[in-house]
Structures are given as C-alpha cells and as structure tokens.
Amino acid sequence: MGGNVKRNGKLINISNTCTIDYYLLAFWYLSKIKKIFYQNETNTQKVQIINEILISIENLNWERARELWTFEINNFNLEENFNSISLFGSEYEKFFQHISIFQRYNLIQRCKKTCIQNNKLIRDDSDNLFFKKINNRVVIYTGYNDKCHICKINKNPRIKLKDNPDFLIIQSINSNIYLNELPKQFRIGKNIFPFLCATIHRRNHFIGIFEVNEELFVIDDLDQSMTPLPSYDKNKPSHFYRYKTTLSLYFLI
Ligand SMILES: [Zn+2]
C-alpha cells in the first residue's frame, strides 16, 4: 500500500507502507479505548507529531499520516530528483525503533535470595522486549541470559517498567511463533497488558491481526480489507496460522 504526498511542492510516492500501517492503525484504535501519548515527557516533539498523525487517521487522511511518519519520525531525507520512497524493510527499522523510547524498562537481578546481587539493577534503560518459545510456551524474554557472577544462579530477571507505558510492542525473537501461540495477555509487575494486534509476514508483505470486541480480524492494507480470522483448528488450521508473527502490540488497561 502507499500513496502520493506533496512535500516542498514536489509530488512524492510513498510505497510499501505495510511496515508502518498496522501499528499506526493500532495507535489510532488504542486512542479510542484510552488516552495515549499524553502527559508524556519522554519526547514531547515526537508525541506532538504522533498526535497529529492520529488526527490525520481520524480524518481518514492516510496520506498525511504516512507523510508525517516518513519525514518527521522516520526522518527520510528527500534528495534532488527523488520522487519515490519505499518503506520496504523490517517493521523494526521502519517503525518500532522510532517509538521504542515509550516503553523503557530497567532489568533487576533475580538470583539466590541471600545473594548480595539479588534485586540489584543489571540493565538500565532497555526498550526491546521479545517473545520466545520455551518448552512450547511463548513467554516474555528480555534477551538477558547471564548467570549471577556470585551465586551462579540464573533466574529470569525482573522487568521494572518506567513511566507506565500505554503499550508494549513485543518482537518475536525467532520465526517459530504463530498466532495461536501468542498470549491473550501478560502481566509485568502489577500491570496487565491485553492483546491488541500482531503482524504476520507472508511473501514480502505484512498482514495485521486485530482483536476487536473479543474477535480477531485479518486486516490487509493492500486492499484495505478487514475479514474475520477463522478460529484455530488444530487439525486444519487456516493458512494465517502458518505464517510467523513479527511484532505484537499489547496495551495497559
Ligand atoms: Zn546471585
């Protein structure tokens, strides 16, 4: 999907926007459920632009929304005689890395109760969170895997979220995580995060899966379609369950 925008008097085509469309739509949808991107001191300039993007989507002006994302957030440079921009690539590069500052957390050591390292800060200001399949279950993974250097015990470190994030975007760390395996919600500390949407990757194209009123829908930005996702049938799963998930968005109730 894509479209033409006017920038500095020049007509520019922005294409392959499936790396950004679903999560922009997700932000808009989330803004209907709760207040997001307000009172956020993390990056006021970015918050302002994102709010302008949400207003553009509300007004069904996707061209303007994509233009703002491409030039003001993604910081694409327009060179001379350059009249087309492709957002082809990874969702991490084109989308997630630009908003990861809104989901920062600290990582706290969990080892032997009596160890002096227990409950110590081991990593400051992280933002990447992953889904990883361990013993056939998909769990939150921080990428941190070291043993305590004193007691040699290795427990999953505790995630301590900063600034009560409105949402968390989780990356599937391996290509073996499928829609039916994603948790419906997860808890971090006292906070519960239910599922809002995920993306799956099929033939160089991303497809969105959104939960709306407790039902799942397939959204494709190519034809702007929204169709119910067939429920998971172990013996004969619909093909959507065979493509790997890439990112998933959960929100703070
Ligand atoms: Zn220890």
Residues whose N, C-alpha, C, O or C-beta is under 5 A from the ligand:
A	BS01	ZN	C111 K112 C115 Q117 N118 C148 I150 C151 K152
